[in-house]
């Protein structure tokens, strides 16, 4: 968590990204994690499919 904060702060500081870019990326990452967490359950059909593939 600290490393992510330092990287996003450095990107804003050196002018590579705007603050809104960093906030948008963080929101996208959190929403993606929530969707995966809600969709993926242990011992579900998806879990069994992925386990067989790997």
mmCIF entry with sequence, helices, sheets and N, C-alpha, C, O atoms, coordinates in Angstrom:
data_MODEL
# 
_entry.id   MODEL 
# 
_entity.id                         1 
_entity.type                       polymer 
_entity.pdbx_number_of_molecules   1 
# 
_entity_poly.entity_id                      1 
_entity_poly.type                           'polypeptide(L)' 
_entity_poly.nstd_linkage                   no 
_entity_poly.nstd_monomer                   no 
_entity_poly.pdbx_seq_one_letter_code       
;(UNK)(UNK)(UNK)(UNK)(UNK)(UNK)(UNK)(UNK)(UNK)(UNK)(UNK)(UNK)(UNK)(UNK)(UNK)(UNK)
(UNK)(UNK)(UNK)(UNK)(UNK)(UNK)(UNK)(UNK)(UNK)(UNK)(UNK)(UNK)(UNK)(UNK)(UNK)(UNK)
(UNK)(UNK)(UNK)(UNK)(UNK)(UNK)(UNK)(UNK)(UNK)(UNK)(UNK)(UNK)(UNK)(UNK)(UNK)(UNK)
(UNK)(UNK)(UNK)(UNK)(UNK)(UNK)
;
_entity_poly.pdbx_seq_one_letter_code_can   XXXXXXXXXXXXXXXXXXXXXXXXXXXXXXXXXXXXXXXXXXXXXXXXXXXXXX 
_entity_poly.pdbx_strand_id                 A 
# 
loop_
_entity_poly_seq.entity_id 
_entity_poly_seq.num 
_entity_poly_seq.mon_id 
_entity_poly_seq.hetero 
1 1  UNK n 
1 2  UNK n 
1 3  UNK n 
1 4  UNK n 
1 5  UNK n 
1 6  UNK n 
1 7  UNK n 
1 8  UNK n 
1 9  UNK n 
1 10 UNK n 
1 11 UNK n 
1 12 UNK n 
1 13 UNK n 
1 14 UNK n 
1 15 UNK n 
1 16 UNK n 
1 17 UNK n 
1 18 UNK n 
1 19 UNK n 
1 20 UNK n 
1 21 UNK n 
1 22 UNK n 
1 23 UNK n 
1 24 UNK n 
1 25 UNK n 
1 26 UNK n 
1 27 UNK n 
1 28 UNK n 
1 29 UNK n 
1 30 UNK n 
1 31 UNK n 
1 32 UNK n 
1 33 UNK n 
1 34 UNK n 
1 35 UNK n 
1 36 UNK n 
1 37 UNK n 
1 38 UNK n 
1 39 UNK n 
1 40 UNK n 
1 41 UNK n 
1 42 UNK n 
1 43 UNK n 
1 44 UNK n 
1 45 UNK n 
1 46 UNK n 
1 47 UNK n 
1 48 UNK n 
1 49 UNK n 
1 50 UNK n 
1 51 UNK n 
1 52 UNK n 
1 53 UNK n 
1 54 UNK n 
# 
_struct_asym.id          A 
_struct_asym.entity_id   1 
# 
loop_
_struct_conf.conf_type_id 
_struct_conf.id 
_struct_conf.pdbx_PDB_helix_id 
_struct_conf.beg_label_comp_id 
_struct_conf.beg_label_asym_id 
_struct_conf.beg_label_seq_id 
_struct_conf.pdbx_beg_PDB_ins_code 
_struct_conf.end_label_comp_id 
_struct_conf.end_label_asym_id 
_struct_conf.end_label_seq_id 
_struct_conf.pdbx_end_PDB_ins_code 
_struct_conf.beg_auth_comp_id 
_struct_conf.beg_auth_asym_id 
_struct_conf.beg_auth_seq_id 
_struct_conf.end_auth_comp_id 
_struct_conf.end_auth_asym_id 
_struct_conf.end_auth_seq_id 
_struct_conf.pdbx_PDB_helix_class 
_struct_conf.details 
_struct_conf.pdbx_PDB_helix_length 
HELX_P HELX_P1 AA1 UNK A 2  ? UNK A 13 ? UNK A 2  UNK A 13 1 ? 12 
HELX_P HELX_P2 AA2 UNK A 19 ? UNK A 39 ? UNK A 19 UNK A 39 1 ? 21 
HELX_P HELX_P3 AA3 UNK A 45 ? UNK A 53 ? UNK A 45 UNK A 53 1 ? 9  
# 
_struct_conf_type.id          HELX_P 
_struct_conf_type.criteria    ? 
_struct_conf_type.reference   ? 
# 
loop_
_atom_site.group_PDB 
_atom_site.id 
_atom_site.type_symbol 
_atom_site.label_atom_id 
_atom_site.label_alt_id 
_atom_site.label_comp_id 
_atom_site.label_asym_id 
_atom_site.label_entity_id 
_atom_site.label_seq_id 
_atom_site.pdbx_PDB_ins_code 
_atom_site.Cartn_x 
_atom_site.Cartn_y 
_atom_site.Cartn_z 
_atom_site.occupancy 
_atom_site.B_iso_or_equiv 
_atom_site.pdbx_formal_charge 
_atom_site.auth_seq_id 
_atom_site.auth_comp_id 
_atom_site.auth_asym_id 
_atom_site.auth_atom_id 
_atom_site.pdbx_PDB_model_num 
ATOM 1   N N  . UNK A 1 1  ? 0.818   -1.184  0.000   1.00 0.00 ? 1  UNK A N  1 
ATOM 2   C CA . UNK A 1 1  ? 0.000   0.000   0.000   1.00 0.00 ? 1  UNK A CA 1 
ATOM 3   C C  . UNK A 1 1  ? 0.869   1.258   0.000   1.00 0.00 ? 1  UNK A C  1 
ATOM 4   O O  . UNK A 1 1  ? 0.605   2.218   -0.724  1.00 0.00 ? 1  UNK A O  1 
ATOM 5   N N  . UNK A 1 2  ? 1.896   1.226   0.820   1.00 0.00 ? 2  UNK A N  1 
ATOM 6   C CA . UNK A 1 2  ? 2.787   2.382   0.886   1.00 0.00 ? 2  UNK A CA 1 
ATOM 7   C C  . UNK A 1 2  ? 3.520   2.562   -0.438  1.00 0.00 ? 2  UNK A C  1 
ATOM 8   O O  . UNK A 1 2  ? 3.715   3.686   -0.900  1.00 0.00 ? 2  UNK A O  1 
ATOM 9   N N  . UNK A 1 3  ? 3.926   1.448   -1.043  1.00 0.00 ? 3  UNK A N  1 
ATOM 10  C CA . UNK A 1 3  ? 4.639   1.516   -2.313  1.00 0.00 ? 3  UNK A CA 1 
ATOM 11  C C  . UNK A 1 3  ? 3.736   2.104   -3.404  1.00 0.00 ? 3  UNK A C  1 
ATOM 12  O O  . UNK A 1 3  ? 4.183   2.916   -4.214  1.00 0.00 ? 3  UNK A O  1 
ATOM 13  N N  . UNK A 1 4  ? 2.479   1.695   -3.420  1.00 0.00 ? 4  UNK A N  1 
ATOM 14  C CA . UNK A 1 4  ? 1.546   2.239   -4.415  1.00 0.00 ? 4  UNK A CA 1 
ATOM 15  C C  . UNK A 1 4  ? 1.368   3.740   -4.232  1.00 0.00 ? 4  UNK A C  1 
ATOM 16  O O  . UNK A 1 4  ? 1.318   4.485   -5.210  1.00 0.00 ? 4  UNK A O  1 
ATOM 17  N N  . UNK A 1 5  ? 1.272   4.183   -2.983  1.00 0.00 ? 5  UNK A N  1 
ATOM 18  C CA . UNK A 1 5  ? 1.139   5.612   -2.720  1.00 0.00 ? 5  UNK A CA 1 
ATOM 19  C C  . UNK A 1 5  ? 2.380   6.369   -3.185  1.00 0.00 ? 5  UNK A C  1 
ATOM 20  O O  . UNK A 1 5  ? 2.263   7.433   -3.792  1.00 0.00 ? 5  UNK A O  1 
ATOM 21  N N  . UNK A 1 6  ? 3.554   5.835   -2.908  1.00 0.00 ? 6  UNK A N  1 
ATOM 22  C CA . UNK A 1 6  ? 4.788   6.507   -3.319  1.00 0.00 ? 6  UNK A CA 1 
ATOM 23  C C  . UNK A 1 6  ? 4.906   6.593   -4.843  1.00 0.00 ? 6  UNK A C  1 
ATOM 24  O O  . UNK A 1 6  ? 5.349   7.609   -5.379  1.00 0.00 ? 6  UNK A O  1 
ATOM 25  N N  . UNK A 1 7  ? 4.513   5.537   -5.526  1.00 0.00 ? 7  UNK A N  1 
ATOM 26  C CA . UNK A 1 7  ? 4.579   5.544   -6.989  1.00 0.00 ? 7  UNK A CA 1 
ATOM 27  C C  . UNK A 1 7  ? 3.594   6.550   -7.566  1.00 0.00 ? 7  UNK A C  1 
ATOM 28  O O  . UNK A 1 7  ? 3.944   7.307   -8.471  1.00 0.00 ? 7  UNK A O  1 
ATOM 29  N N  . UNK A 1 8  ? 2.368   6.570   -7.056  1.00 0.00 ? 8  UNK A N  1 
ATOM 30  C CA . UNK A 1 8  ? 1.390   7.529   -7.605  1.00 0.00 ? 8  UNK A CA 1 
ATOM 31  C C  . UNK A 1 8  ? 1.806   8.958   -7.285  1.00 0.00 ? 8  UNK A C  1 
ATOM 32  O O  . UNK A 1 8  ? 1.632   9.851   -8.113  1.00 0.00 ? 8  UNK A O  1 
ATOM 33  N N  . UNK A 1 9  ? 2.351   9.185   -6.102  1.00 0.00 ? 9  UNK A N  1 
ATOM 34  C CA . UNK A 1 9  ? 2.821   10.531  -5.762  1.00 0.00 ? 9  UNK A CA 1 
ATOM 35  C C  . UNK A 1 9  ? 3.975   10.952  -6.680  1.00 0.00 ? 9  UNK A C  1 
ATOM 36  O O  . UNK A 1 9  ? 4.034   12.103  -7.111  1.00 0.00 ? 9  UNK A O  1 
ATOM 37  N N  . UNK A 1 10 ? 4.889   10.025  -6.978  1.00 0.00 ? 10 UNK A N  1 
ATOM 38  C CA . UNK A 1 10 ? 6.020   10.366  -7.839  1.00 0.00 ? 10 UNK A CA 1 
ATOM 39  C C  . UNK A 1 10 ? 5.551   10.697  -9.253  1.00 0.00 ? 10 UNK A C  1 
ATOM 40  O O  . UNK A 1 10 ? 6.102   11.594  -9.891  1.00 0.00 ? 10 UNK A O  1 
ATOM 41  N N  . UNK A 1 11 ? 4.543   9.984   -9.749  1.00 0.00 ? 11 UNK A N  1 
ATOM 42  C CA . UNK A 1 11 ? 4.015   10.251  -11.087 1.00 0.00 ? 11 UNK A CA 1 
ATOM 43  C C  . UNK A 1 11 ? 3.381   11.634  -11.168 1.00 0.00 ? 11 UNK A C  1 
ATOM 44  O O  . UNK A 1 11 ? 3.520   12.323  -12.179 1.00 0.00 ? 11 UNK A O  1 
ATOM 45  N N  . UNK A 1 12 ? 2.695   12.039  -10.122 1.00 0.00 ? 12 UNK A N  1 
ATOM 46  C CA . UNK A 1 12 ? 2.107   13.377  -10.085 1.00 0.00 ? 12 UNK A CA 1 
ATOM 47  C C  . UNK A 1 12 ? 3.215   14.422  -9.954  1.00 0.00 ? 12 UNK A C  1 
ATOM 48  O O  . UNK A 1 12 ? 3.177   15.459  -10.617 1.00 0.00 ? 12 UNK A O  1 
ATOM 49  N N  . UNK A 1 13 ? 4.195   14.147  -9.103  1.00 0.00 ? 13 UNK A N  1 
ATOM 50  C CA . UNK A 1 13 ? 5.265   15.109  -8.830  1.00 0.00 ? 13 UNK A CA 1 
ATOM 51  C C  . UNK A 1 13 ? 6.102   15.418  -10.073 1.00 0.00 ? 13 UNK A C  1 
ATOM 52  O O  . UNK A 1 13 ? 6.442   16.573  -10.327 1.00 0.00 ? 13 UNK A O  1 
ATOM 53  N N  . UNK A 1 14 ? 6.432   14.369  -10.850 1.00 0.00 ? 14 UNK A N  1 
ATOM 54  C CA . UNK A 1 14 ? 7.274   14.608  -12.028 1.00 0.00 ? 14 UNK A CA 1 
ATOM 55  C C  . UNK A 1 14 ? 6.461   15.024  -13.249 1.00 0.00 ? 14 UNK A C  1 
ATOM 56  O O  . UNK A 1 14 ? 7.028   15.326  -14.299 1.00 0.00 ? 14 UNK A O  1 
ATOM 57  N N  . UNK A 1 15 ? 5.147   15.040  -13.119 1.00 0.00 ? 15 UNK A N  1 
ATOM 58  C CA . UNK A 1 15 ? 4.305   15.542  -14.196 1.00 0.00 ? 15 UNK A CA 1 
ATOM 59  C C  . UNK A 1 15 ? 3.912   14.526  -15.242 1.00 0.00 ? 15 UNK A C  1 
ATOM 60  O O  . UNK A 1 15 ? 3.428   14.892  -16.313 1.00 0.00 ? 15 UNK A O  1 
ATOM 61  N N  . UNK A 1 16 ? 4.114   13.246  -14.945 1.00 0.00 ? 16 UNK A N  1 
ATOM 62  C CA . UNK A 1 16 ? 3.729   12.209  -15.895 1.00 0.00 ? 16 UNK A CA 1 
ATOM 63  C C  . UNK A 1 16 ? 2.212   12.045  -15.957 1.00 0.00 ? 16 UNK A C  1 
ATOM 64  O O  . UNK A 1 16 ? 1.651   11.795  -17.024 1.00 0.00 ? 16 UNK A O  1 
ATOM 65  N N  . UNK A 1 17 ? 1.548   12.188  -14.797 1.00 0.00 ? 17 UNK A N  1 
ATOM 66  C CA . UNK A 1 17 ? 0.093   12.017  -14.720 1.00 0.00 ? 17 UNK A CA 1 
ATOM 67  C C  . UNK A 1 17 ? -0.523  13.170  -13.940 1.00 0.00 ? 17 UNK A C  1 
ATOM 68  O O  . UNK A 1 17 ? 0.118   13.798  -13.096 1.00 0.00 ? 17 UNK A O  1 
ATOM 69  N N  . UNK A 1 18 ? -1.782  13.422  -14.250 1.00 0.00 ? 18 UNK A N  1 
ATOM 70  C CA . UNK A 1 18 ? -2.564  14.361  -13.457 1.00 0.00 ? 18 UNK A CA 1 
ATOM 71  C C  . UNK A 1 18 ? -3.150  13.612  -12.262 1.00 0.00 ? 18 UNK A C  1 
ATOM 72  O O  . UNK A 1 18 ? -3.187  12.381  -12.246 1.00 0.00 ? 18 UNK A O  1 
ATOM 73  N N  . UNK A 1 19 ? -3.603  14.362  -11.271 1.00 0.00 ? 19 UNK A N  1 
ATOM 74  C CA . UNK A 1 19 ? -4.210  13.752  -10.087 1.00 0.00 ? 19 UNK A CA 1 
ATOM 75  C C  . UNK A 1 19 ? -5.428  12.924  -10.484 1.00 0.00 ? 19 UNK A C  1 
ATOM 76  O O  . UNK A 1 19 ? -5.648  11.839  -9.945  1.00 0.00 ? 19 UNK A O  1 
ATOM 77  N N  . UNK A 1 20 ? -6.211  13.432  -11.418 1.00 0.00 ? 20 UNK A N  1 
ATOM 78  C CA . UNK A 1 20 ? -7.408  12.700  -11.836 1.00 0.00 ? 20 UNK A CA 1 
ATOM 79  C C  . UNK A 1 20 ? -7.053  11.373  -12.514 1.00 0.00 ? 20 UNK A C  1 
ATOM 80  O O  . UNK A 1 20 ? -7.820  10.415  -12.421 1.00 0.00 ? 20 UNK A O  1 
ATOM 81  N N  . UNK A 1 21 ? -5.907  11.302  -13.191 1.00 0.00 ? 21 UNK A N  1 
ATOM 82  C CA . UNK A 1 21 ? -5.461  10.034  -13.776 1.00 0.00 ? 21 UNK A CA 1 
ATOM 83  C C  . UNK A 1 21 ? -5.230  9.000   -12.684 1.00 0.00 ? 21 UNK A C  1 
ATOM 84  O O  . UNK A 1 21 ? -5.654  7.850   -12.802 1.00 0.00 ? 21 UNK A O  1 
ATOM 85  N N  . UNK A 1 22 ? -4.558  9.419   -11.628 1.00 0.00 ? 22 UNK A N  1 
ATOM 86  C CA . UNK A 1 22 ? -4.237  8.508   -10.530 1.00 0.00 ? 22 UNK A CA 1 
ATOM 87  C C  . UNK A 1 22 ? -5.502  8.073   -9.796  1.00 0.00 ? 22 UNK A C  1 
ATOM 88  O O  . UNK A 1 22 ? -5.661  6.899   -9.463  1.00 0.00 ? 22 UNK A O  1 
ATOM 89  N N  . UNK A 1 23 ? -6.394  9.019   -9.547  1.00 0.00 ? 23 UNK A N  1 
ATOM 90  C CA . UNK A 1 23 ? -7.645  8.687   -8.865  1.00 0.00 ? 23 UNK A CA 1 
ATOM 91  C C  . UNK A 1 23 ? -8.492  7.748   -9.731  1.00 0.00 ? 23 UNK A C  1 
ATOM 92  O O  . UNK A 1 23 ? -9.075  6.788   -9.226  1.00 0.00 ? 23 UNK A O  1 
ATOM 93  N N  . UNK A 1 24 ? -8.556  8.028   -11.020 1.00 0.00 ? 24 UNK A N  1 
ATOM 94  C CA . UNK A 1 24 ? -9.315  7.156   -11.930 1.00 0.00 ? 24 UNK A CA 1 
ATOM 95  C C  . UNK A 1 24 ? -8.743  5.753   -11.979 1.00 0.00 ? 24 UNK A C  1 
ATOM 96  O O  . UNK A 1 24 ? -9.494  4.778   -12.005 1.00 0.00 ? 24 UNK A O  1 
ATOM 97  N N  . UNK A 1 25 ? -7.435  5.641   -11.992 1.00 0.00 ? 25 UNK A N  1 
ATOM 98  C CA . UNK A 1 25 ? -6.801  4.318   -11.987 1.00 0.00 ? 25 UNK A CA 1 
ATOM 99  C C  . UNK A 1 25 ? -7.067  3.567   -10.697 1.00 0.00 ? 25 UNK A C  1 
ATOM 100 O O  . UNK A 1 25 ? -7.295  2.357   -10.715 1.00 0.00 ? 25 UNK A O  1 
ATOM 101 N N  . UNK A 1 26 ? -7.041  4.282   -9.571  1.00 0.00 ? 26 UNK A N  1 
ATOM 102 C CA . UNK A 1 26 ? -7.317  3.648   -8.281  1.00 0.00 ? 26 UNK A CA 1 
ATOM 103 C C  . UNK A 1 26 ? -8.759  3.155   -8.214  1.00 0.00 ? 26 UNK A C  1 
ATOM 104 O O  . UNK A 1 26 ? -9.024  2.048   -7.745  1.00 0.00 ? 26 UNK A O  1 
ATOM 105 N N  . UNK A 1 27 ? -9.679  3.978   -8.683  1.00 0.00 ? 27 UNK A N  1 
ATOM 106 C CA . UNK A 1 27 ? -11.097 3.582   -8.670  1.00 0.00 ? 27 UNK A CA 1 
ATOM 107 C C  . UNK A 1 27 ? -11.325 2.382   -9.585  1.00 0.00 ? 27 UNK A C  1 
ATOM 108 O O  . UNK A 1 27 ? -12.057 1.460   -9.228  1.00 0.00 ? 27 UNK A O  1 
ATOM 109 N N  . UNK A 1 28 ? -10.706 2.389   -10.754 1.00 0.00 ? 28 UNK A N  1 
ATOM 110 C CA . UNK A 1 28 ? -10.830 1.265   -11.676 1.00 0.00 ? 28 UNK A CA 1 
ATOM 111 C C  . UNK A 1 28 ? -10.287 -0.016  -11.052 1.00 0.00 ? 28 UNK A C  1 
ATOM 112 O O  . UNK A 1 28 ? -10.895 -1.079  -11.181 1.00 0.00 ? 28 UNK A O  1 
ATOM 113 N N  . UNK A 1 29 ? -9.151  0.083   -10.380 1.00 0.00 ? 29 UNK A N  1 
ATOM 114 C CA . UNK A 1 29 ? -8.562  -1.088  -9.726  1.00 0.00 ? 29 UNK A CA 1 
ATOM 115 C C  . UNK A 1 29 ? -9.429  -1.636  -8.617  1.00 0.00 ? 29 UNK A C  1 
ATOM 116 O O  . UNK A 1 29 ? -9.595  -2.850  -8.498  1.00 0.00 ? 29 UNK A O  1 
ATOM 117 N N  . UNK A 1 30 ? -9.983  -0.755  -7.803  1.00 0.00 ? 30 UNK A N  1 
ATOM 118 C CA . UNK A 1 30 ? -10.848 -1.191  -6.698  1.00 0.00 ? 30 UNK A CA 1 
ATOM 119 C C  . UNK A 1 30 ? -12.122 -1.824  -7.237  1.00 0.00 ? 30 UNK A C  1 
ATOM 120 O O  . UNK A 1 30 ? -12.546 -2.870  -6.747  1.00 0.00 ? 30 UNK A O  1 
ATOM 121 N N  . UNK A 1 31 ? -12.735 -1.206  -8.237  1.00 0.00 ? 31 UNK A N  1 
ATOM 122 C CA . UNK A 1 31 ? -13.957 -1.777  -8.814  1.00 0.00 ? 31 UNK A CA 1 
ATOM 123 C C  . UNK A 1 31 ? -13.686 -3.140  -9.464  1.00 0.00 ? 31 UNK A C  1 
ATOM 124 O O  . UNK A 1 31 ? -14.495 -4.060  -9.345  1.00 0.00 ? 31 UNK A O  1 
ATOM 125 N N  . UNK A 1 32 ? -12.557 -3.259  -10.143 1.00 0.00 ? 32 UNK A N  1 
ATOM 126 C CA . UNK A 1 32 ? -12.199 -4.549  -10.742 1.00 0.00 ? 32 UNK A CA 1 
ATOM 127 C C  . UNK A 1 32 ? -12.018 -5.625  -9.685  1.00 0.00 ? 32 UNK A C  1 
ATOM 128 O O  . UNK A 1 32 ? -12.464 -6.757  -9.870  1.00 0.00 ? 32 UNK A O  1 
ATOM 129 N N  . UNK A 1 33 ? -11.368 -5.283  -8.578  1.00 0.00 ? 33 UNK A N  1 
ATOM 130 C CA . UNK A 1 33 ? -11.166 -6.249  -7.489  1.00 0.00 ? 33 UNK A CA 1 
ATOM 131 C C  . UNK A 1 33 ? -12.496 -6.660  -6.866  1.00 0.00 ? 33 UNK A C  1 
ATOM 132 O O  . UNK A 1 33 ? -12.688 -7.828  -6.531  1.00 0.00 ? 33 UNK A O  1 
ATOM 133 N N  . UNK A 1 34 ? -13.412 -5.710  -6.710  1.00 0.00 ? 34 UNK A N  1 
ATOM 134 C CA . UNK A 1 34 ? -14.721 -6.017  -6.132  1.00 0.00 ? 34 UNK A CA 1 
ATOM 135 C C  . UNK A 1 34 ? -15.512 -6.938  -7.058  1.00 0.00 ? 34 UNK A C  1 
ATOM 136 O O  . UNK A 1 34 ? -16.143 -7.890  -6.599  1.00 0.00 ? 34 UNK A O  1 
ATOM 137 N N  . UNK A 1 35 ? -15.481 -6.657  -8.351  1.00 0.00 ? 35 UNK A N  1 
ATOM 138 C CA . UNK A 1 35 ? -16.209 -7.493  -9.311  1.00 0.00 ? 35 UNK A CA 1 
ATOM 139 C C  . UNK A 1 35 ? -15.660 -8.924  -9.296  1.00 0.00 ? 35 UNK A C  1 
ATOM 140 O O  . UNK A 1 35 ? -16.431 -9.884  -9.281  1.00 0.00 ? 35 UNK A O  1 
ATOM 141 N N  . UNK A 1 36 ? -14.349 -9.066  -9.299  1.00 0.00 ? 36 UNK A N  1 
ATOM 142 C CA . UNK A 1 36 ? -13.753 -10.408 -9.274  1.00 0.00 ? 36 UNK A CA 1 
ATOM 143 C C  . UNK A 1 36 ? -14.100 -11.107 -7.969  1.00 0.00 ? 36 UNK A C  1 
ATOM 144 O O  . UNK A 1 36 ? -14.414 -12.297 -7.970  1.00 0.00 ? 36 UNK A O  1 
ATOM 145 N N  . UNK A 1 37 ? -14.048 -10.387 -6.859  1.00 0.00 ? 37 UNK A N  1 
ATOM 146 C CA . UNK A 1 37 ? -14.361 -10.988 -5.558  1.00 0.00 ? 37 UNK A CA 1 
ATOM 147 C C  . UNK A 1 37 ? -15.807 -11.464 -5.511  1.00 0.00 ? 37 UNK A C  1 
ATOM 148 O O  . UNK A 1 37 ? -16.093 -12.526 -4.958  1.00 0.00 ? 37 UNK A O  1 
ATOM 149 N N  . UNK A 1 38 ? -16.716 -10.690 -6.084  1.00 0.00 ? 38 UNK A N  1 
ATOM 150 C CA . UNK A 1 38 ? -18.126 -11.089 -6.074  1.00 0.00 ? 38 UNK A CA 1 
ATOM 151 C C  . UNK A 1 38 ? -18.412 -12.228 -7.048  1.00 0.00 ? 38 UNK A C  1 
ATOM 152 O O  . UNK A 1 38 ? -19.265 -13.074 -6.781  1.00 0.00 ? 38 UNK A O  1 
ATOM 153 N N  . UNK A 1 39 ? -17.707 -12.252 -8.171  1.00 0.00 ? 39 UNK A N  1 
ATOM 154 C CA . UNK A 1 39 ? -17.992 -13.251 -9.203  1.00 0.00 ? 39 UNK A CA 1 
ATOM 155 C C  . UNK A 1 39 ? -17.304 -14.588 -8.930  1.00 0.00 ? 39 UNK A C  1 
ATOM 156 O O  . UNK A 1 39 ? -17.793 -15.630 -9.367  1.00 0.00 ? 39 UNK A O  1 
ATOM 157 N N  . UNK A 1 40 ? -16.196 -14.573 -8.226  1.00 0.00 ? 40 UNK A N  1 
ATOM 158 C CA . UNK A 1 40 ? -15.405 -15.789 -8.049  1.00 0.00 ? 40 UNK A CA 1 
ATOM 159 C C  . UNK A 1 40 ? -15.605 -16.352 -6.646  1.00 0.00 ? 40 UNK A C  1 
ATOM 160 O O  . UNK A 1 40 ? -15.211 -15.729 -5.660  1.00 0.00 ? 40 UNK A O  1 
ATOM 161 N N  . UNK A 1 41 ? -16.206 -17.508 -6.562  1.00 0.00 ? 41 UNK A N  1 
ATOM 162 C CA . UNK A 1 41 ? -16.429 -18.192 -5.290  1.00 0.00 ? 41 UNK A CA 1 
ATOM 163 C C  . UNK A 1 41 ? -15.748 -19.556 -5.338  1.00 0.00 ? 41 UNK A C  1 
ATOM 164 O O  . UNK A 1 41 ? -15.682 -20.193 -6.390  1.00 0.00 ? 41 UNK A O  1 
ATOM 165 N N  . UNK A 1 42 ? -15.242 -19.995 -4.187  1.00 0.00 ? 42 UNK A N  1 
ATOM 166 C CA . UNK A 1 42 ? -14.610 -21.310 -4.135  1.00 0.00 ? 42 UNK A CA 1 
ATOM 167 C C  . UNK A 1 42 ? -15.647 -22.403 -4.371  1.00 0.00 ? 42 UNK A C  1 
ATOM 168 O O  . UNK A 1 42 ? -16.807 -22.276 -3.978  1.00 0.00 ? 42 UNK A O  1 
ATOM 169 N N  . UNK A 1 43 ? -15.204 -23.482 -5.022  1.00 0.00 ? 43 UNK A N  1 
ATOM 170 C CA . UNK A 1 43 ? -16.037 -24.641 -5.356  1.00 0.00 ? 43 UNK A CA 1 
ATOM 171 C C  . UNK A 1 43 ? -17.202 -24.301 -6.273  1.00 0.00 ? 43 UNK A C  1 
ATOM 172 O O  . UNK A 1 43 ? -18.193 -25.029 -6.313  1.00 0.00 ? 43 UNK A O  1 
ATOM 173 N N  . UNK A 1 44 ? -17.092 -23.211 -7.003  1.00 0.00 ? 44 UNK A N  1 
ATOM 174 C CA . UNK A 1 44 ? -18.117 -22.887 -7.985  1.00 0.00 ? 44 UNK A CA 1 
ATOM 175 C C  . UNK A 1 44 ? -17.720 -23.518 -9.326  1.00 0.00 ? 44 UNK A C  1 
ATOM 176 O O  . UNK A 1 44 ? -16.638 -24.092 -9.452  1.00 0.00 ? 44 UNK A O  1 
ATOM 177 N N  . UNK A 1 45 ? -18.595 -23.405 -10.311 1.00 0.00 ? 45 UNK A N  1 
ATOM 178 C CA . UNK A 1 45 ? -18.282 -23.946 -11.630 1.00 0.00 ? 45 UNK A CA 1 
ATOM 179 C C  . UNK A 1 45 ? -17.067 -23.244 -12.230 1.00 0.00 ? 45 UNK A C  1 
ATOM 180 O O  . UNK A 1 45 ? -16.226 -23.880 -12.865 1.00 0.00 ? 45 UNK A O  1 
ATOM 181 N N  . UNK A 1 46 ? -16.980 -21.921 -12.025 1.00 0.00 ? 46 UNK A N  1 
ATOM 182 C CA . UNK A 1 46 ? -15.842 -21.162 -12.521 1.00 0.00 ? 46 UNK A CA 1 
ATOM 183 C C  . UNK A 1 46 ? -14.547 -21.612 -11.850 1.00 0.00 ? 46 UNK A C  1 
ATOM 184 O O  . UNK A 1 46 ? -13.520 -21.757 -12.513 1.00 0.00 ? 46 UNK A O  1 
ATOM 185 N N  . UNK A 1 47 ? -14.594 -21.833 -10.535 1.00 0.00 ? 47 UNK A N  1 
ATOM 186 C CA . UNK A 1 47 ? -13.414 -22.289 -9.813  1.00 0.00 ? 47 UNK A CA 1 
ATOM 187 C C  . UNK A 1 47 ? -12.959 -23.656 -10.319 1.00 0.00 ? 47 UNK A C  1 
ATOM 188 O O  . UNK A 1 47 ? -11.766 -23.886 -10.515 1.00 0.00 ? 47 UNK A O  1 
ATOM 189 N N  . UNK A 1 48 ? -13.893 -24.539 -10.524 1.00 0.00 ? 48 UNK A N  1 
ATOM 190 C CA . UNK A 1 48 ? -13.545 -25.876 -11.023 1.00 0.00 ? 48 UNK A CA 1 
ATOM 191 C C  . UNK A 1 48 ? -12.966 -25.799 -12.439 1.00 0.00 ? 48 UNK A C  1 
ATOM 192 O O  . UNK A 1 48 ? -12.021 -26.523 -12.753 1.00 0.00 ? 48 UNK A O  1 
ATOM 193 N N  . UNK A 1 49 ? -13.509 -24.944 -13.288 1.00 0.00 ? 49 UNK A N  1 
ATOM 194 C CA . UNK A 1 49 ? -12.997 -24.791 -14.650 1.00 0.00 ? 49 UNK A CA 1 
ATOM 195 C C  . UNK A 1 49 ? -11.569 -24.262 -14.633 1.00 0.00 ? 49 UNK A C  1 
ATOM 196 O O  . UNK A 1 49 ? -10.691 -24.798 -15.309 1.00 0.00 ? 49 UNK A O  1 
ATOM 197 N N  . UNK A 1 50 ? -11.346 -23.217 -13.863 1.00 0.00 ? 50 UNK A N  1 
ATOM 198 C CA . UNK A 1 50 ? -10.007 -22.627 -13.800 1.00 0.00 ? 50 UNK A CA 1 
ATOM 199 C C  . UNK A 1 50 ? -9.013  -23.607 -13.195 1.00 0.00 ? 50 UNK A C  1 
ATOM 200 O O  . UNK A 1 50 ? -7.875  -23.698 -13.657 1.00 0.00 ? 50 UNK A O  1 
ATOM 201 N N  . UNK A 1 51 ? -9.426  -24.338 -12.169 1.00 0.00 ? 51 UNK A N  1 
ATOM 202 C CA . UNK A 1 51 ? -8.542  -25.297 -11.539 1.00 0.00 ? 51 UNK A CA 1 
ATOM 203 C C  . UNK A 1 51 ? -8.150  -26.399 -12.523 1.00 0.00 ? 51 UNK A C  1 
ATOM 204 O O  . UNK A 1 51 ? -6.999  -26.835 -12.537 1.00 0.00 ? 51 UNK A O  1 
ATOM 205 N N  . UNK A 1 52 ? -9.085  -26.844 -13.332 1.00 0.00 ? 52 UNK A N  1 
ATOM 206 C CA . UNK A 1 52 ? -8.759  -27.869 -14.335 1.00 0.00 ? 52 UNK A CA 1 
ATOM 207 C C  . UNK A 1 52 ? -7.812  -27.346 -15.405 1.00 0.00 ? 52 UNK A C  1 
ATOM 208 O O  . UNK A 1 52 ? -6.946  -28.083 -15.878 1.00 0.00 ? 52 UNK A O  1 
ATOM 209 N N  . UNK A 1 53 ? -7.965  -26.095 -15.787 1.00 0.00 ? 53 UNK A N  1 
ATOM 210 C CA . UNK A 1 53 ? -7.093  -25.504 -16.824 1.00 0.00 ? 53 UNK A CA 1 
ATOM 211 C C  . UNK A 1 53 ? -5.679  -25.367 -16.306 1.00 0.00 ? 53 UNK A C  1 
ATOM 212 O O  . UNK A 1 53 ? -4.719  -25.657 -17.020 1.00 0.00 ? 53 UNK A O  1 
ATOM 213 N N  . UNK A 1 54 ? -5.547  -24.928 -15.070 1.00 0.00 ? 54 UNK A N  1 
ATOM 214 C CA . UNK A 1 54 ? -4.211  -24.717 -14.506 1.00 0.00 ? 54 UNK A CA 1 
ATOM 215 C C  . UNK A 1 54 ? -3.629  -26.026 -14.071 1.00 0.00 ? 54 UNK A C  1 
ATOM 216 O O  . UNK A 1 54 ? -2.507  -26.066 -13.567 1.00 0.00 ? 54 UNK A O  1 
# 
